[in-house]
Amino acid sequence: MGLHALVSFAPFLLLAAVQRPVERPLLLGVGVGALCMLAYDAALLVPAYVGFVWLGASGVQARAGHVLKFLLGAVLGLLPHVLTRLWVDHGF
């Protein structure tokens, strides 16, 4: 199984984090980006979160801000993996 099995709990953690009264979209994005390092299947959480936020009850600007912060966090969380794959690990 390995570390890929750890990703099976990711949707439940994301759902629990989204339901909190204080939402931190940047940290959620970093978490999802870090989970993508374990398995690329976690990338499915990005459109799921974007859809969940976009269907929310707040204003358009607030929703867009949440989505942009989340996407920035996801890119920052995945960046170490991408840089490692590009410059360090040429055997894959």
TALINFEN-V150848 format. One line per field, one symbol per residue. phi: phi as a letter, one per 20 degrees, with the letter a starting at -180 (. if undefined). psi: psi as a letter, one per 20 degrees, with the letter a starting at -180 (. if undefined). burial: # if it has 9 or more other ideal C-beta (glycine too) atoms within 8 Angstrom, else .. Layout:
phi->???
psi->???
burial->???
This chain:
phi->.mffffffefffffffffeffdecffffffffffffffbfffffffffffffffefeffffffffffffffffffffeggffffffdddeed
psi->fbihhhihighhggghhhiqhopnhghgggghhhhhhgpihiiihghggghgghjrirrghgghgggggghgggghhighgghghgignjj.
burial->......#..#..##..##....#.##.############..#..##.###.##.........#..##.###########.#.##........
